[in-house]
Amino acid sequence: MSRGSKTSHRDDLQILAALERKVLWLASWMIHNANHLRENEDGLKVGGHQASSASLATIMTALYFDVLRSQDRVAVKPHASPIFHAIQYLLGNQSRERLEAFRGYKGAQSYPSRTKDNDDVDFSTGSVGLGVAQTLFSSLTQDYVRAHGWGLARPEGRMVALVGDAELDEGNIFEALLEGWKQGLRNCWWIIDYNRQSLDAVVREGLWERYEQLFKNFGWHVVIVKYGSLQQAAFKEPGGETLRRWIDNCPNQLYSALVFAGGAAWRKRLNDEIGDQGAVSKLIEKRSDDELAALMNNLGGHDLPSVLHAFHSADPTKPTCFICYTVKGFGLPFAGHKDNHAGLMTPQQMETFRQAMGVRPGHEWDKFEGLQLAAEQIQSFLARVPIATGNPRRLTAPTVDVPDSLAVTIQPVMSTQTGFGAVLNEIGRDDGEFSRHVVTTSPDVTVSTNLGPWVNRRGLFARQASADTFKREQIPSTFNWEFSPKGQHIELGIAEMNLFILLSALGLSHTINGERLLPIGTLYDPFIARGLDALNYACYQDARFIVVGTPSGITLAGEGGAHQSIAEPLIGLAQDGLASFEPAYVDELAAVMRWAFAYIQKDGDAAPSERNWLRDETGGSVYLRLSTRPIEQIRRQMTPELQQQIVDGAYWHRKPGPNCQVVVAYTGAVAPEAIEAVGLMAEDRRDVGLLAITSADRLNAGWTAAQRARERGLVHARSHIERLLIDVPSHCGIVSVLDGHPATLAWLGAVAGHRVRPLGVEHFGQTGSLAELYRHYGIDANAIVAAAQAIAPGRPIRHLKALP
């Protein structure tokens, strides 16, 4: 707010109050006008989160029209979407057409989206709680970028989350709080909309005290915005302290019910409980019912002076939690009612509301309709709003050049996990621009996912330097880990949700901080499921990163079922925004990683390539499923053609002949079994083919895209897998095999009409030797041969043993 004269301060406050009123109207009209809301059994429209949206009208008005600067970033509470879009409309960042189409096709989104909305969305709304944690890790990312000497010409931004009180039931928020404390969090605000109502209930009494103590324990500054200006003034009157104590002791459900019931109900309750005292009675009786309701409803979160004072007084050096008392549905007819979560105003209520707002019929979308101030005065104010007058809010960063190939020393026998560590170790040797932009992170499995050599070379990140005590005490150790602002590995505690939200923050650095990072996160493959919600959220935001799941599958034989991933290949196949690979050999891995570093930096909008029908120019994130199983490496030259086929998803390890009866298609660590099976059946099945699939995901995506292209008239469209299978005879059978769910490759038979027998793992594993488990789950060489015998009948395959 203007810091000039008292007159200008008062004028600005008056304009803010008018804008708050306008925002509430536009949001309410937007929801009421939407023709895509579901209907209940009585035919009445429900949904739209009208009450939840109204709770934040004051807070968001203060933020967007006064407090926020261009460098600040906000995660908007899911149900505050209408308020957000209304504000963006007034700021000129949103169109009337999209507001009119709210919740409709290509209209303003029900929940703010970085990729699907055209207004100023900083962080997409995902599952509740994720946007909250995102701001914490975005603040840490900003510290990382600046500690490495980048972006210093731009001022530091605050990362702000608008949080519903019921949203704090989400466990990932508390996991993030702990990590923020460990990492020295700052420049982060969480503003809690403390309306004391969740979707189904009124929250427990005294919850704010638990919140306050919790945040203080993690080093946060806590600001409680409880009383509005009217209440603060009333407390100074005779009897005011008694009224304050009554408000403080009033149960949440009762307070909400009285808000809904109105002034007469407030009067009766107050007179019954504290009205027999002269001063208190006078305080109550001097106010009309409407004035008394206005006083009792004047909680801090709905009072502009109180909210502005709290925000402008915050200490930027510490994370700050604002607990703002509000009334759910404030300003609307159903304010305070416990059933208001999915409620909408009836046409009659909306008409009454329209008249109260001074909005003429037919002028509902006019920006300044119903306001008593001159349009020129308001427009002049909007033109100098801090968030709209600074630098561009969506930043860009140049791409980092990736080497033509990634060096790696390949041992005769090697696992892809070891190969991954070896590739990163070689990257770490160099101190060029490429290696300096790589940042790694892991949830307490740094060593066991082979990041140790990289960390030895590049160090751990912390804002304050800290020596390695073992090294200082001259105790021998294979790891030389020192914390410093220049370190390039961010070590996390054991929380996969934190890993993926940090990857989301690191992977948006180019647009949030204007500085590009090349993030890599590692975790045990079976535990991707623990962070899957956050992974989906990161991809929805179009964050860019590489995630390495390792070790994977029942290949981790000795660890037992909970540590043996099954469904993860299907996650890689289905997750939008994530290109999934499972290479078998280290030279394949090096080729994929080189491609991945370039892919995560692409942001074009070119049409799919007619070579593979993949949208590679749009870029995305990458998932590498790796294994600890050492296998014999192939000595071969990595030609450009082979490299391209590897990143496209498959190549012929052994091309089938013209009389081929069976093809074995494998993915990942089962390569030795596939090769052995082909050798065993070669004498009895003609021209056997061996198809190496490095990415079932990209093969499938290209195939479905090519089919859509043909359906739209591009009859020449052919995907990579269609070209690979074009010469395979129609009578040929395909046996697919991987250390994961068999459905990952089961679709191969639909490409050209071949019979397919998919082999894989469908049930939780158990401990045992690798040979025992492969035999038990039917993915060893003998099982592959048996499947070939069944799908391609002919004379018996002489080397086939009886299955157990």
C-alpha positions, 0 to 999 in steps of 0.5 A: 500500500502507498506509504505516502500521506495519510490521505493517499493511504486512506484512498488506497485502502478505499480502493482495495475495499472496492476491489475486494467487493468486486472480486467477490462479485466476479467470483460468485457470478463466475461460479453461478454462471458456469453451466458445467456444474453437476446437479443434485437429486433435486436438480439444483446445481452444486459444486464450484466451491463458492463458500471456500472461494469467498473465504479468501477474498480479503487475503487475496485482494491484499496480496495481489493488489498490494503486497506481492511483487513480480518476483514473488510466487504463489500456490493458490488454495484449490478452492480459491480458483474463482477468486484468483481468476477474478483478480487476474481479470481485473489485472488484465491477465484473464479474458472475459471469454474464459471467465464465462467458460469457467469449468467449461471446455477451454475456459478458466480452470476449476483449479489454477493450472500453469499449463492449461490456464492463460493467466498468471499461475505460478504453481498448478493446483494438484492434490491438496497439500502439494502446492503448499510443500511446493512453495517450501522447496521452491524457496530452497531451490531459489537459495540453491540457484543464488548460492551458485552465483546465478540470478543475483541481478534479480531480487529474492522472491517470497514463495507464498502458499494459501492453505486451507486449515483442513488441508493441513491434515495432509501428511506431506506438508509435515514431511516438508516442514521437517525438511525445511527446518533441516535446510534452513528455510526462509523467504516462505509464507504459508497463509492458513485460511482458518475458517474452521470448516473442512469438506465434511465437518467443523474442525476440532477446538483449539487446533490453531494452538497445535498449529502455532506450536508446531510451526514454532518448533520448526523455526517458523515465525507465527502471526495470528490474524484473529481480530478485525479492526471493528473488533479491536476497536470494540475491545477498547470500549468498556466491556470489550475485554469480556467480549474478547474472552467470550469470542476466544472461548466460543466453540467453532461450531457455535461461532459458525452457526451464529454467523449463519443465523445473523445479528438477532441470534448473536444478540440473544446468545451474547445477552444470555451469556455475558449481557447481564453486566452493564458495560457489556450490555451497553456495548451490545445494545448500542449496535443494531442487529446488522452492526452487531453481526458486522462486528462479530463477523469481523474476523482478522482474515476479512479485515484489510487493515489487519491483513495488510499490517500482518503481511507488511510486518513480516520478517523476510529472514524467517519462514512465516505462518499466518493463521488468518481467522475467516468465515467460510462463505463470508459475504454470501447468504450461507456464510458459516453454515456447515453444509456450505462446502458444495453449495451454490446460491439459488437464483433468488439469492443471486438476484438479491446479491446482485442488487446488494452489489449494485450490479445492473442486469447485463453488466455483470462482467463489467470490471468496475460495475457497482463500485462507487469510485471512478473507473479512472481512479481504480484503473490508475491504482491497478496500473501501479500494483507492484506485481504488475509493474515489475519484471516479467513473471514467467521467466526463460533460461537458455538451454545448457549445451549437452555433450555429443556423447557421455563418456563411461568406462564399461566393464565386461560385466556391469549393472545399469545402476553401476553404469549410471554412477559411472556416467555421473562420475565422468560428468563430475570430473569436468567443471564445464557449464554442463556439469555445473548445472547438474543437481542431484538429490535422493531421499537418504539412498544416495550411496545405495543408488550409486550417487556416491562418486558424484557426491565425492566430486561435487559435494553436498549443498547447504547454505552454510559450509560444514566440514566432513567430521570423519575427514577432519578426524582423519578416519578413513572413509570412501566418502568425502562429503562436505556441505557448502553453498557450492555443493551440487547434491541435496540430501533429503530424509527418507520421504519420497514425497519430498523428493518429487516435490523438490524435483518439481521445484528444481525442474521449474527453476528456469521459469521461476528463477530464470536459471536452468538446472538439470535435476536428477533424483534417485530412489528405490524403484518400488518406492516410487509409489510412495511419492506417486501423487507428487510425481504426477503433480510435478509432471502436471506442472511440466517440471523437468527432471530425470528420476532414476528408480533403482534397484528394480524388480525381483532382480533384487532377489534377496530383499523380498517382496516389499522391495521388489517393484512390479507395477512401476513399468506401467507407471512409466507407460501411463504417466503423462509428461514422463518418458520412461526407459528401461535399458539393459546395457550400459551403452544404451543407458549412456545414450539415453542419458545424453538424450534425456539431458537435452529432452528435459530442456526442450519446450517447443510446440512443433508437431510430432516427428513423422519418423517416430510420431513422438512430441520430442520437441515439447520435452518433458521429464524422464524416468530411468528404471535400472537394475543392480543385476550385473550382466555381460556387456556387448562390445559394439560401436554406438552408431548414430542409427543405433543410438536413435533406435535406442531412444525411440524405444527398440532395436533388433538385437537379432533381426528375424529372418523371412521364415521367422516363427517366433520373436522374443521381445525383452526389456531390461535386466532379463536380457541374458534369459532372452538371449539364452532362450533364443539360442536354445530354440534356434535349432527347432524354430526358424529365423528367431528374432530378438527385439531389445525394447529400451522404452515400452513407453515411447514405443506405445506413445508413438504407435498410438499417435501414428494411429490417430494420425492415420485416422485423421487422413495421414495414411502414410503415418507409421511409428517406430514399432510398426516399422520394426515389425513390418517384415515379421510374418503375420503367423509369427508369435511374440513372447515378451518378457520383463522383470515387471508387470507383463501388461507393459509389453502385452500390447505388442500383439495389437501392432500388426496382429501377431499372437503374443504371450506376455511374461512378467511378474504379477505378484509380490515377490519373496526372498531367494536366489535370482535363479529361483525367483526367475524360475518361480515367476516364469521369466527364466530362459526355460519359461520363455522357451515354453511360451514360444512352444505354446505360441508357435507350435511345431516340432518339440523344442529339444532343450525345453525342460518340464516346467515346475 
